[in-house]
Amino acid sequence: MQNKRQQNNPTTKLENSLLESGFKRIIGIDEAGRGSWAGPIAFAAYSYDLQDSVNTNIKDSKLLSASKREGLLSKLPTSRYEYVFIDNDSIDKEGLSTAIYIGIQQLISKFDPISSIFLIDGNYKLDLDVQYRSLIKGDRLHYSISCASIVAKVYRDRLMAEIAKEFPQYKFDINKGYGTKAHYESLLRYGPCRLHRASFKPVKEIIEKNC
C-alpha cells in the first residue's frame, strides 16, 4: 500500500487551463496556524505562470516532514511568493473569520490583480475585488496552492521556533502552538502568555478559571 506521504501529488491542470483561457498569472493561496492556540496565522501566496519550473516533489505541506518542507522552500523562487501574518491580538479582536478575511486581503494586495486569478484553499465566499475561486482540498490538488501551503507552514514554524526562545515553558518549537496534551498541561501550570489566543475556548476557560 502506498504511503500517504507519497500520495496526493498536486497537478498544474487547473492552472494551465486558466492560463489557456487568458489569465497571465495563477496565484495560489493557503494558510497555516488557523487552529493553533497561540501565535499568528500565516497566509502565503504563490504565483504560477508558463515560465514556472514545476517541482514534482511539491505536495500539501501537511504531507511533508519539516526537513522536506524546508528543502522544497529553498527551491521555490522568492520572487514568486509572498506571505503575511495576522497576530493573535487581531484574531481575538476581530474573530477568526474576519481575521482570515483580513489576511487574504493583505496578501492579495501584494499582487497585480490585472489578468490574475486567485485560487484560495478552502470553502470561502469572500467580498473581494479580484477574480478568485475557493477550492476545497486545494492544497492537495493544485500546484500553486500546494506551494503556498509550504511557504505558509515553513515561515510560521520558523516564527514559532523563535517565539519558543522567549517562552520555553510552552515548547512552541515542538507543538507550534497547537493544542497538544503537553501544551495544555503547560497552560494549566503557567497560565497563558501574551501570544496565546484568549478567545479560543481552551485558553479562555483557563483565563476565566484563574480570575
ChimeraX attribute file (.defattr): number of C-alpha atoms within 10 A of each C-alpha:
attribute: neighborCount
match mode: 1-to-1
recipient: residues
	/A:1	3
	/A:2	6
	/A:3	6
	/A:4	9
	/A:5	14
	/A:6	11
	/A:7	12
	/A:8	15
	/A:9	18
	/A:10	21
	/A:11	18
	/A:12	15
	/A:13	12
	/A:14	15
	/A:15	23
	/A:16	16
	/A:17	11
	/A:18	17
	/A:19	19
	/A:20	11
	/A:21	9
	/A:22	10
	/A:23	16
	/A:24	17
	/A:25	23
	/A:26	25
	/A:27	27
	/A:28	29
	/A:29	32
	/A:30	28
	/A:31	28
	/A:32	24
	/A:33	20
	/A:34	18
	/A:35	12
	/A:36	19
	/A:37	25
	/A:38	26
	/A:39	26
	/A:40	25
	/A:41	24
	/A:42	27
	/A:43	28
	/A:44	28
	/A:45	33
	/A:46	29
	/A:47	24
	/A:48	25
	/A:49	19
	/A:50	13
	/A:51	6
	/A:52	11
	/A:53	10
	/A:54	14
	/A:55	12
	/A:56	10
	/A:57	11
	/A:58	25
	/A:59	28
	/A:60	27
	/A:61	25
	/A:62	16
	/A:63	17
	/A:64	18
	/A:65	11
	/A:66	15
	/A:67	10
	/A:68	15
	/A:69	22
	/A:70	17
	/A:71	11
	/A:72	20
	/A:73	19
	/A:74	11
	/A:75	9
	/A:76	19
	/A:77	12
	/A:78	11
	/A:79	8
	/A:80	15
	/A:81	23
	/A:82	19
	/A:83	23
	/A:84	20
	/A:85	21
	/A:86	18
	/A:87	18
	/A:88	24
	/A:89	18
	/A:90	15
	/A:91	23
	/A:92	15
	/A:93	13
	/A:94	13
	/A:95	14
	/A:96	18
	/A:97	12
	/A:98	13
	/A:99	21
	/A:100	20
	/A:101	16
	/A:102	16
	/A:103	21
	/A:104	24
	/A:105	16
	/A:106	16
	/A:107	19
	/A:108	21
	/A:109	10
	/A:110	13
	/A:111	16
	/A:112	10
	/A:113	15
	/A:114	11
	/A:115	13
	/A:116	22
	/A:117	21
	/A:118	23
	/A:119	25
	/A:120	25
	/A:121	24
	/A:122	16
	/A:123	12
	/A:124	14
	/A:125	10
	/A:126	12
	/A:127	8
	/A:128	11
	/A:129	9
	/A:130	16
	/A:131	12
	/A:132	17
	/A:133	17
	/A:134	16
	/A:135	16
	/A:136	13
	/A:137	15
	/A:138	23
	/A:139	30
	/A:140	22
	/A:141	21
	/A:142	24
	/A:143	28
	/A:144	31
	/A:145	34
	/A:146	29
	/A:147	31
	/A:148	31
	/A:149	31
	/A:150	31
	/A:151	31
	/A:152	27
	/A:153	26
	/A:154	20
	/A:155	20
	/A:156	24
	/A:157	21
	/A:158	14
	/A:159	18
	/A:160	22
	/A:161	19
	/A:162	14
	/A:163	19
	/A:164	19
	/A:165	13
	/A:166	10
	/A:167	16
	/A:168	12
	/A:169	13
	/A:170	26
	/A:171	18
	/A:172	23
	/A:173	18
	/A:174	14
	/A:175	18
	/A:176	24
	/A:177	26
	/A:178	18
	/A:179	17
	/A:180	14
	/A:181	10
	/A:182	13
	/A:183	20
	/A:184	20
	/A:185	13
	/A:186	15
	/A:187	20
	/A:188	15
	/A:189	11
	/A:190	11
	/A:191	15
	/A:192	20
	/A:193	13
	/A:194	11
	/A:195	16
	/A:196	22
	/A:197	25
	/A:198	23
	/A:199	18
	/A:200	17
	/A:201	11
	/A:202	14
	/A:203	22
	/A:204	15
	/A:205	12
	/A:206	16
	/A:207	16
	/A:208	9
	/A:209	9
	/A:210	9
	/A:211	5
